[in-house]
Amino acid sequence: MTKFQSIFWHRRDLRFGDNIGLFEASKNSKSLIGVYVLDPKLLDLNRTTSEAKNWFLGESLIELQKNWEIRGSRLLILNGDPIELISKLAELVHAECIYWNENIEPYEINRDKQIAEKLSKEKRKVYTFLDQLIVNPSNIKTNNDEPYKVYGPFYRKWIDLINITKSSENNLIQTSETAKQLTGLNERELSSIKNSDLNYCITNKSKSIYELLSLNRFNKTNLCPCKPGESESIKQLNSFIHSGVINSYNKARDIPSLENTSHLSAALSLGTISCRVVWNGAQVSKNATDDEYKINSIDTWIKELAWREFYQNALINFPELEKGPYREKWLDFPWQNRPDWFEAWGDGLTGIPIIDAAMRQLKCSGWMHNRCRMIVASFLVKDLLIDWRLGELFFMKSLVDGDLAANNGGWQWSASSGMDPKPMRIFNPFRQASKFDEDGEYIRKWIPELSHISTPNLLSGEISSAERNSYPKPIISHKNQTSIFKELYSNIK
């Protein structure tokens, strides 16, 4: 078989382990270099990313660059428009083939189509692979050959398709091999890059990465539970599995004061770990026990992987979700959108302890517990009567694991504007606090000025003026505001 000079373009797959496109490129190339493009449209702190996520990205790229060097080649970091830069790099190194793994966001799909067309006109071959989903979206259709719009039926079909493709009786999914040794550029090709305006990308101390990190104000890396880099992602998965935390996930996952989730959301979003490796980790735990409670807990965690793929499938099949609600009637909802209320919500100063604790966790750590994400989203939409799209954008500008499909799906679920068959769902923040933070431990951690308040008063929010210690009074009445919301909702129904 003839092998060619090739480029592998990293995107949401910042790893060597179980990287389908990278393995195929390494197998079929006589020489191979890697590239990552810092695309300004995906690094917009006003819309598409956060400082926490940029920190995770930058640190992960530093490790990935070292892993390319260990294997005998290089990862170049470019900064600018991928449509121009991928083509220019291919010309400089005389690359005949360009490999990448497919992405599912509307902007990326359109961008990749333009790049593929440009490379094809230049007589270069493009090879793309599905890597970030366990099941190919084209295979998950209803009996009427339509995309699923409800999670339950989607999950059942998803599991059925996985069961068909599992590689062994122990329920593991086949993963790709890890490229061990690569052949990089020769001196002539290196010289062509050094003599071009791409020369700043050639060393393992890429100027682009260090500029990304040095200009970043996110400094709470010790508080962020998501750890960047492939090696840390594997450690976090192994810790979650082998410590037995996954075995109690069914109930403990809803308690924000506990460290009982995997914290792999950012790793899955940027691809420092693969979804297949994560699935296999869960199966290892499941195969090691016959305890029904533990098995149910593991299955609950697996369903979170299915939720991730459900939302990605939804965005692939309904790209208009990026812009607005699935339920069109929400386009006519008369949002109040009070700027002072939105600011209080974002700063954790609403006077509702569980809301403020969650928003302060986000502000300080770049991450928020999933139960709390649902509580604060419901509060913004159905108590403050603020357009869910403002909350969705706020999260994307704040979260270390901000992901368009998951973030949009979660906000539409909370806002009742999405595909959820139970559209009217309102969370009472005080009941949620009593149920999931019954000792007030989570609230006290993130709102230390209330640490002296008795637990019943802390959970109910009934705090006297003398005890507040500068903590604000509630900006709204939950009962009154949700009554207004229900009336407005009934009018658009």
DOROKE-519928 format. One record per residue (C-alpha): residue in three letters; chain; residue number from 1; z, x, y. Coordinates in steps of 0.25 Angstrom, whole numbers. Layout:
<sites>
    r  c    k     c3     c1     c2
  ALA  A  NUM      Z      X      Y
...
</sites>
This chain:
<sites>
    r  c    k     c3     c1     c2
  MET  A    1      0      0      0
  THR  A    2     -4      5     14
  LYS  A    3      8      7     23
  PHE  A    4      7      7     38
  GLN  A    5     14     11     51
  SER  A    6     23      0     55
  ILE  A    7     33     -6     65
  PHE  A    8     45    -15     61
  TRP  A    9     49    -24     73
  HIS  A   10     64    -27     72
  ARG  A   11     68    -40     79
  ARG  A   12     79    -49     73
  ASP  A   13     81    -40     61
  LEU  A   14     89    -28     66
  ARG  A   15     91    -22     52
  PHE  A   16     85    -14     40
  GLY  A   17     92    -22     29
  ASP  A   18     84    -34     24
  ASN  A   19     74    -34     35
  ILE  A   20     62    -40     28
  GLY  A   21     52    -35     39
  LEU  A   22     57    -21     40
  PHE  A   23     57    -19     25
  GLU  A   24     43    -24     24
  ALA  A   25     39    -14     35
  SER  A   26     46     -2     29
  LYS  A   27     40     -5     15
  ASN  A   28     25     -6     21
  SER  A   29     25      4     32
  LYS  A   30     22     19     31
  SER  A   31     30     21     44
  LEU  A   32     39     11     51
  ILE  A   33     46     10     64
  GLY  A   34     55     -1     69
  VAL  A   35     55     -8     83
  TYR  A   36     64    -17     90
  VAL  A   37     60    -23    104
  LEU  A   38     70    -28    114
  ASP  A   39     62    -40    118
  PRO  A   40     67    -44    132
  LYS  A   41     64    -59    129
  LEU  A   42     75    -58    118
  LEU  A   43     85    -50    126
  ASP  A   44     86    -59    138
  LEU  A   45    101    -60    141
  ASN  A   46     98    -73    149
  ARG  A   47     92    -80    137
  THR  A   48     89    -74    124
  THR  A   49    101    -64    121
  SER  A   50    115    -59    124
  GLU  A   51    121    -46    127
  ALA  A   52    129    -48    114
  LYS  A   53    116    -49    106
  ASN  A   54    110    -38    114
  TRP  A   55    122    -29    110
  PHE  A   56    120    -33     95
  LEU  A   57    105    -31     96
  GLY  A   58    106    -17    103
  GLU  A   59    117    -12     93
  SER  A   60    109    -17     81
  LEU  A   61     96    -10     86
  ILE  A   62    104      3     87
  GLU  A   63    108      3     72
  LEU  A   64     94     -2     68
  GLN  A   65     88     10     75
  LYS  A   66     97     19     68
  ASN  A   67     93     13     55
  TRP  A   68     78     15     57
  GLU  A   69     81     30     60
  ILE  A   70     89     31     48
  ARG  A   71     77     26     40
  GLY  A   72     67     36     46
  SER  A   73     61     28     57
  ARG  A   74     64     22     71
  LEU  A   75     67      8     77
  LEU  A   76     61      8     91
  ILE  A   77     67     -1    102
  LEU  A   78     58     -7    112
  ASN  A   79     61    -15    124
  GLY  A   80     51    -25    129
  ASP  A   81     40    -35    125
  PRO  A   82     38    -34    109
  ILE  A   83     24    -40    111
  GLU  A   84     20    -27    118
  LEU  A   85     30    -17    112
  ILE  A   86     27    -20     97
  SER  A   87     12    -18     99
  LYS  A   88     14     -6    108
  LEU  A   89     23      1     97
  ALA  A   90     14     -2     86
  GLU  A   91      3      5     94
  LEU  A   92     11     17     97
  VAL  A   93     15     19     82
  HIS  A   94      2     14     76
  ALA  A   95      9      4     69
  GLU  A   96      0     -4     59
  CYS  A   97     11    -15     55
  ILE  A   98     22    -21     63
  TYR  A   99     33    -29     55
  TRP  A  100     44    -38     60
  ASN  A  101     52    -50     55
  GLU  A  102     50    -63     61
  ASN  A  103     58    -70     72
  ILE  A  104     60    -85     74
  GLU  A  105     62    -87     89
  PRO  A  106     51    -94     97
  TYR  A  107     49    -82    106
  GLU  A  108     49    -72     95
  ILE  A  109     39    -80     87
  ASN  A  110     30    -80     98
  ARG  A  111     32    -66    102
  ASP  A  112     30    -61     88
  LYS  A  113     17    -69     87
  GLN  A  114     12    -62     99
  ILE  A  115     16    -48     94
  ALA  A  116      9    -51     80
  GLU  A  117     -4    -55     87
  LYS  A  118     -4    -43     96
  LEU  A  119     -2    -33     84
  SER  A  120    -12    -40     76
  LYS  A  121    -22    -38     87
  GLU  A  122    -19    -23     87
  LYS  A  123    -22    -23     72
  ARG  A  124     -7    -21     67
  LYS  A  125     -1    -29     56
  VAL  A  126     11    -38     58
  TYR  A  127     21    -41     47
  THR  A  128     32    -51     49
  PHE  A  129     43    -56     40
  LEU  A  130     54    -67     40
  ASP  A  131     67    -60     40
  GLN  A  132     78    -67     48
  LEU  A  133     78    -80     39
  ILE  A  134     81    -82     24
  VAL  A  135     71    -93     22
  ASN  A  136     58    -94     28
  PRO  A  137     57   -105     38
  SER  A  138     43   -110     34
  ASN  A  139     50   -113     20
  ILE  A  140     61   -122     26
  LYS  A  141     54   -135     27
  THR  A  142     58   -150     24
  ASN  A  143     50   -157     14
  ASN  A  144     41   -162     25
  ASP  A  145     38   -147     29
  GLU  A  146     46   -148     42
  PRO  A  147     57   -139     47
  TYR  A  148     71   -143     44
  LYS  A  149     78   -149     56
  VAL  A  150     92   -151     49
  TYR  A  151    101   -139     44
  GLY  A  152    105   -146     31
  PRO  A  153     92   -148     25
  PHE  A  154     87   -135     30
  TYR  A  155     99   -128     24
  ARG  A  156     96   -134     10
  LYS  A  157     82   -130     10
  TRP  A  158     86   -116     15
  ILE  A  159     95   -114      4
  ASP  A  160     85   -119     -6
  LEU  A  161     74   -109     -1
  ILE  A  162     84    -98     -2
  ASN  A  163     88   -101    -16
  ILE  A  164     73   -101    -20
  THR  A  165     72    -87    -15
  LYS  A  166     85    -80    -18
  SER  A  167     83    -67    -26
  SER  A  168     94    -68    -36
  GLU  A  169    104    -77    -42
  ASN  A  170    115    -72    -33
  ASN  A  171    108    -79    -22
  LEU  A  172    104    -67    -14
  ILE  A  173     91    -67     -6
  GLN  A  174     82    -55     -7
  THR  A  175     83    -45      5
  SER  A  176     73    -34      9
  GLU  A  177     76    -20      6
  THR  A  178     80    -11     17
  ALA  A  179     70      0     22
  LYS  A  180     76     13     18
  GLN  A  181     67     24     24
  LEU  A  182     56     22     34
  THR  A  183     45     31     40
  GLY  A  184     45     31     55
  LEU  A  185     35     36     65
  ASN  A  186     29     50     65
  GLU  A  187     29     59     77
  ARG  A  188     16     55     82
  GLU  A  189     21     40     82
  LEU  A  190     34     44     88
  SER  A  191     27     52     99
  SER  A  192     19     40    103
  ILE  A  193     31     31    105
  LYS  A  194     38     42    113
  ASN  A  195     26     44    122
  SER  A  196     26     29    125
  ASP  A  197     35     20    133
  LEU  A  198     42     16    120
  ASN  A  199     48     30    119
  TYR  A  200     62     26    123
  CYS  A  201     63     18    110
  ILE  A  202     62     30    100
  THR  A  203     76     35     99
  ASN  A  204     88     28     92
  LYS  A  205     95     27    106
  SER  A  206     84     17    111
  LYS  A  207     85     15    126
  SER  A  208     82      0    124
  ILE  A  209     94     -2    115
  TYR  A  210    104      5    123
  GLU  A  211     99     -2    136
  LEU  A  212    101    -15    129
  LEU  A  213    115    -11    125
  SER  A  214    119     -4    138
  LEU  A  215    114    -16    147
  ASN  A  216    122    -25    138
  ARG  A  217    136    -30    143
  PHE  A  218    140    -36    130
  ASN  A  219    153    -27    127
  LYS  A  220    161    -36    117
  THR  A  221    155    -30    105
  ASN  A  222    169    -29     99
  LEU  A  223    170    -44    100
  CYS  A  224    157    -48     95
  PRO  A  225    158    -51     80
  CYS  A  226    143    -48     77
  LYS  A  227    140    -34     75
  PRO  A  228    127    -27     78
  GLY  A  229    118    -19     68
  GLU  A  230    114    -21     53
  SER  A  231    126    -13     48
  GLU  A  232    136    -21     55
  SER  A  233    129    -34     51
  ILE  A  234    130    -30     36
  LYS  A  235    144    -27     38
  GLN  A  236    147    -40     44
  LEU  A  237    140    -47     33
  ASN  A  238    148    -39     22
  SER  A  239    161    -42     29
  PHE  A  240    158    -57     30
  ILE  A  241    154    -57     15
  HIS  A  242    164    -47      9
  SER  A  243    176    -51     17
  GLY  A  244    175    -65     11
  VAL  A  245    174    -71     25
  ILE  A  246    161    -78     21
  ASN  A  247    170    -85     10
  SER  A  248    178    -93     20
  TYR  A  249    166    -95     30
  ASN  A  250    166   -110     28
  LYS  A  251    178   -113     36
  ALA  A  252    182   -100     43
  ARG  A  253    168   -100     50
  ASP  A  254    173   -111     60
  ILE  A  255    185   -103     64
  PRO  A  256    181    -95     76
  SER  A  257    194    -87     76
  LEU  A  258    191    -81     62
  GLU  A  259    181    -70     59
  ASN  A  260    174    -78     48
  THR  A  261    160    -78     51
  SER  A  262    150    -67     48
  HIS  A  263    146    -64     62
  LEU  A  264    132    -61     58
  SER  A  265    125    -70     67
  ALA  A  266    120    -59     77
  ALA  A  267    116    -50     65
  LEU  A  268    107    -62     59
  SER  A  269    101    -65     73
  LEU  A  270     97    -50     76
  GLY  A  271     95    -47     61
  THR  A  272    105    -36     59
  ILE  A  273    107    -43     45
  SER  A  274     97    -52     37
  CYS  A  275     99    -66     34
  ARG  A  276     97    -63     19
  VAL  A  277    107    -52     19
  VAL  A  278    117    -62     25
  TRP  A  279    113    -73     14
  ASN  A  280    115    -63      3
  GLY  A  281    129    -59      8
  ALA  A  282    133    -73      8
  GLN  A  283    128    -74     -7
  VAL  A  284    136    -62    -11
  SER  A  285    148    -69     -7
  LYS  A  286    144    -82    -13
  ASN  A  287    141    -75    -26
  ALA  A  288    155    -69    -26
  THR  A  289    163    -82    -27
  ASP  A  290    164    -95    -34
  ASP  A  291    174   -101    -24
  GLU  A  292    168   -113    -18
  TYR  A  293    175   -112     -4
  LYS  A  294    169    -98     -3
  ILE  A  295    155   -102     -7
  ASN  A  296    155   -114      2
  SER  A  297    159   -104     14
  ILE  A  298    148    -95     10
  ASP  A  299    138   -106      9
  THR  A  300    143   -111     23
  TRP  A  301    139    -97     29
  ILE  A  302    126    -97     22
  LYS  A  303    123   -110     29
  GLU  A  304    125   -103     42
  LEU  A  305    113    -94     38
  ALA  A  306    105   -107     35
  TRP  A  307    109   -112     49
  ARG  A  308    103    -99     55
  GLU  A  309     90   -101     48
  PHE  A  310     90   -116     51
  TYR  A  311     90   -113     66
  GLN  A  312     80   -103     65
  ASN  A  313     71   -112     57
  ALA  A  314     73   -123     68
  LEU  A  315     69   -113     79
  ILE  A  316     56   -109     71
  ASN  A  317     52   -123     68
  PHE  A  318     57   -129     82
  PRO  A  319     55   -117     92
  GLU  A  320     57   -128    103
  LEU  A  321     72   -127    100
  GLU  A  322     73   -114    108
  LYS  A  323     70   -122    121
  GLY  A  324     78   -135    118
  PRO  A  325     84   -146    109
  TYR  A  326     79   -151     96
  ARG  A  327     83   -165    100
  GLU  A  328     74   -168    112
  LYS  A  329     83   -178    118
  TRP  A  330     92   -167    122
  LEU  A  331     82   -163    132
  ASP  A  332     87   -175    140
  PHE  A  333    102   -173    139
  PRO  A  334    108   -173    153
  TRP  A  335    116   -159    153
  GLN  A  336    126   -157    163
  ASN  A  337    125   -142    163
  ARG  A  338    136   -139    172
  PRO  A  339    135   -124    176
  ASP  A  340    151   -123    177
  TRP  A  341    153   -129    164
  PHE  A  342    143   -120    157
  GLU  A  343    149   -107    164
  ALA  A  344    163   -111    159
  TRP  A  345    158   -113    145
  GLY  A  346    151   -100    145
  ASP  A  347    163    -93    150
  GLY  A  348    173    -99    141
  LEU  A  349    180   -107    152
  THR  A  350    178   -121    149
  GLY  A  351    193   -123    146
  ILE  A  352    190   -128    132
  PRO  A  353    197   -116    124
  ILE  A  354    188   -116    111
  ILE  A  355    175   -116    120
  ASP  A  356    180   -105    129
  ALA  A  357    185    -97    117
  ALA  A  358    171    -98    111
  MET  A  359    164    -95    124
  ARG  A  360    173    -83    127
  GLN  A  361    170    -77    113
  LEU  A  362    155    -78    115
  LYS  A  363    157    -71    129
  CYS  A  364    165    -60    124
  SER  A  365    159    -58    110
  GLY  A  366    145    -62    110
  TRP  A  367    148    -71     99
  MET  A  368    154    -85     96
  HIS  A  369    159    -91     83
  ASN  A  370    150   -102     78
  ARG  A  371    160   -113     78
  CYS  A  372    163   -110     93
  ARG  A  373    148   -110     96
  MET  A  374    147   -124     92
  ILE  A  375    159   -128     99
  VAL  A  376    155   -122    113
  ALA  A  377    141   -127    111
  SER  A  378    145   -141    109
  PHE  A  379    155   -140    121
  LEU  A  380    144   -135    130
  VAL  A  381    134   -146    126
  LYS  A  382    143   -158    124
  ASP  A  383    155   -155    133
  LEU  A  384    149   -148    144
  LEU  A  385    135   -155    143
  ILE  A  386    128   -142    145
  ASP  A  387    114   -140    139
  TRP  A  388    115   -133    126
  ARG  A  389    103   -124    129
  LEU  A  390    112   -117    140
  GLY  A  391    123   -115    129
  GLU  A  392    112   -110    120
  LEU  A  393    107   -100    130
  PHE  A  394    121    -95    133
  PHE  A  395    124    -92    119
  MET  A  396    111    -84    118
  LYS  A  397    115    -76    130
  SER  A  398    129    -74    124
  LEU  A  399    129    -73    109
  VAL  A  400    127    -60    100
  ASP  A  401    120    -68     90
  GLY  A  402    112    -77     99
  ASP  A  403    100    -82     91
  LEU  A  404     90    -92     96
  ALA  A  405     89   -101     84
  ALA  A  406    104   -101     80
  ASN  A  407    109   -103     94
  ASN  A  408     99   -114     98
  GLY  A  409    102   -121     85
  GLY  A  410    117   -120     87
  TRP  A  411    116   -125    101
  GLN  A  412    107   -137     97
  TRP  A  413    116   -140     86
  SER  A  414    128   -141     95
  ALA  A  415    121   -148    106
  SER  A  416    115   -158     97
  SER  A  417    101   -155    101
  GLY  A  418     97   -149     88
  MET  A  419     93   -152     74
  ASP  A  420    107   -156     70
  PRO  A  421    107   -170     64
  LYS  A  422    121   -172     70
  PRO  A  423    117   -172     84
  MET  A  424    130   -177     90
  ARG  A  425    141   -166     88
  ILE  A  426    152   -163     98
  PHE  A  427    162   -153     96
  ASN  A  428    176   -155    102
  PRO  A  429    180   -141    106
  PHE  A  430    195   -144    105
  ARG  A  431    193   -150     90
  GLN  A  432    185   -138     87
  ALA  A  433    195   -128     92
  SER  A  434    206   -135     84
  LYS  A  435    198   -135     71
  PHE  A  436    192   -121     72
  ASP  A  437    202   -113     80
  GLU  A  438    215   -121     76
  ASP  A  439    224   -109     80
  GLY  A  440    217   -106     93
  GLU  A  441    215    -92     89
  TYR  A  442    200    -92     93
  ILE  A  443    203    -98    107
  ARG  A  444    215    -89    109
  LYS  A  445    206    -76    106
  TRP  A  446    195    -80    116
  ILE  A  447    204    -87    127
  PRO  A  448    216    -78    127
  GLU  A  449    222    -84    140
  LEU  A  450    225    -96    131
  SER  A  451    232    -89    120
  HIS  A  452    245    -94    124
  ILE  A  453    241   -109    123
  SER  A  454    246   -117    111
  THR  A  455    235   -119    100
  PRO  A  456    235   -135    101
  ASN  A  457    232   -134    116
  LEU  A  458    223   -122    115
  LEU  A  459    214   -130    105
  SER  A  460    215   -143    113
  GLY  A  461    213   -136    126
  GLU  A  462    225   -143    132
  ILE  A  463    230   -132    140
  SER  A  464    239   -134    152
  SER  A  465    235   -128    165
  ALA  A  466    248   -119    165
  GLU  A  467    243   -113    152
  ARG  A  468    229   -110    155
  ASN  A  469    230    -96    160
  SER  A  470    217    -98    169
  TYR  A  471    210   -104    157
  PRO  A  472    202   -116    163
  LYS  A  473    204   -130    161
  PRO  A  474    193   -138    152
  ILE  A  475    181   -140    161
  ILE  A  476    178   -153    153
  SER  A  477    184   -164    145
  HIS  A  478    178   -163    131
  LYS  A  479    180   -178    129
  ASN  A  480    173   -182    142
  GLN  A  481    162   -173    141
  THR  A  482    158   -176    127
  SER  A  483    158   -191    131
  ILE  A  484    148   -188    142
  PHE  A  485    140   -180    132
  LYS  A  486    139   -191    122
  GLU  A  487    135   -201    132
  LEU  A  488    124   -192    137
  TYR  A  489    120   -189    123
  SER  A  490    119   -204    120
  ASN  A  491    110   -206    132
  ILE  A  492    100   -196    127
  LYS  A  493    101   -201    113
</sites>
